Amino acid sequence: MRFLFIATGSQATVYGAAPLAAAVQNAGHEILMAGNDPLMRFAEAIEVPAVSVMPEPIRHFMKNGDSGNAPSPFRDLREEESLIFGRAFARMAAAGLDALLDLVEAWPPDLVVGGSMSYAAGLLASRLKVPYVRHAEYLQIPMAEIDPIAEEGLRPDLERLGLAALPDPDLFIDVSPPSLRPAGAPDAQPMRWIPRNPQRRLQPWMYTRPEGRPRVLITSGTHFRMLPADSMRRLVDRLTRTGAEVLIAAPEKAAEELGGDLGDVRVGWIPLDVVAPTCDLMVHHAGAATAMTVMTAGVPQLIVPPNFHTKAIAQALTDFGAALTVPPEREGSDQDLVEAMAAGCREILSAPGYAQRARALAEEIASLPTPAEVVRTLETLAAP
């Protein structure tokens, strides 16, 4: 059978879909992943067969309708960002639908799997009259807020296809641990989240724990930079004074900005899936892939969330007792933020309850069905 995966958004959506796609392929089926052109290099890096259906990146569709100095019509940031994302993903689905129809003319699938914001997946499956599977790749994705906005944005396409509303999936897969699913979340097929990211040759320090001192891993951020270079150096100084070993996962440009004056701190590419289980604490901004990787490893987290989705992730983990949240907007300056982050790190490292709750969450994730087990359900759906 043929299974078409449609990824939408950042590389995190590619990495999130990859374990299920690999499981489908390992079961003997054909797979393709469709997405916009900027995602192709990430699919290639993890060896998922992929085809580009549009050249534009997601930011091309992020038109927020700025009204200059007019008062904001939104009650809060969550409402504003829901509108922006709902409209953007609707535009993206509409822009890519014809290219997807051309693709399936040459490669007709038996089942379509779309990411949480891949609205074209449902439209395409309805047109082809094949099963549609919606896959929530990460936790706390605000589908209930975004779906109605996307539906309105896709009204002309829905009418063209003879649909009154966004099609309901034949199966909804959710990788959220049950304890972190929001109240009122729709029924779902649970699935274990498995890290998937590009790899390089490993070094022993990456998969072994340091002796006699805690290890703290900080991610500098790819889309959102948590701290400027000077502030990051101050945070590192606060942590190394406590005796911690500090690692900083940073893209090449950020690593260069930090410079080589951090002592024995390792800065640069770090395979989070390998290194996370060796850590005592992770400090990051709640990027979905990072948060899920750390949860799976059973490591407590200090989170500095920049937007409403990352804040929802941070809040869920903090409420569970596996993390602390430091809201950046509540701190008066970068110096204040550094001190708040350093204090949060000291609290987590000194209080065993955070690590205990983090391990409990990891055990819950490990108890969920694997992607290989979920493939059997997909096969049943797609069977003629």
ABEGO torsion letter per residue (X at the ends): XBBBBBBBEBAAAAAAAAAAAAAAAAAGBBBBBBBBAAAAAAAAAAGBBBBBABABBAAAABBAGBAEABBBABABAAAAAAAAAAAAAAAAAAAAAAAAAAAAAABBBABBBBBAABAAAAAAAAAAGBBBBBBBABBGBBAAAAAAAAAAAAAAAAAAAGBABBBBBABBBBABBAAABBBGBBBBBBBBBBBBBBBBBBBAAAABBBBGBBBBBBBAEAABBABBAAAAAAAAAAAAAAGBBBBBBBBAAAAAAAEAAAEABBBEBBBAAAAAAABABBBBAGBAAAAAAAAAAGBBBBBBBABAAAAAAAAAAAAAGABBBBBAAABABAAAAAAAAAAAAAAAAABAAAAAAAAAAAAAAAABBBAAAAAAAAAAAABX
